[in-house]
């Protein structure tokens, strides 16, 4: 078995290309995922930013939602940024009509919590598990985590709000590390996927 994990990026909407570049830079084989059969071929999955309601509806339309839930429930490593964080939340505080989530992290998320598009900002964020200087976080209509359950681990906060969470092999950030050229958060996820593959092969 090759040590290089194959990691998909859910390619329904959002900044797919940037995640593919960041994953490749973090020593993974990266490929877009749009269909259930493509999901079956990856060792981990990134759910990018974009518009969480749109991603939710497209996942249902493409026949991916139930398959995604099943794979995540069965232990597929998954990383969600911004809208992807919302998709991984077990509960949304203020969901739009018909909005569904994949779930996987015991957290309650508030959509657009940091403000609208014109209130986007960058900030240095200390992320537990990422060595070196703080990560430069790009916050674009970003959510924050209102609360987490006992199984979820808070990895970072900004301005008193939770912005990075991990639960087992699931990782989520409010911000977009794929837009900065700093690939350390993707590297953390690649390491998670690699460790999971090793554990499964034992």
Secondary structure, DSSP 8 states (H G I E B T S, - for coil): --SS-EEEEE-SSSSHHHHHHHHHHTT-EEEEE-SHHHHTT-SEEEE-SS-HHHHHHHHHHTT-HHHHHHHHHTT-EEEEETHHHHHHEEEETT--TT------EEEEEETTTT--GGG-EEEEE--TT--SS-EEEEESS--EEEEE-TT-EEEEEETTEEEEEEETTEEEESS-GGGTT--HHHHHHHHHHHHHHHHHH-
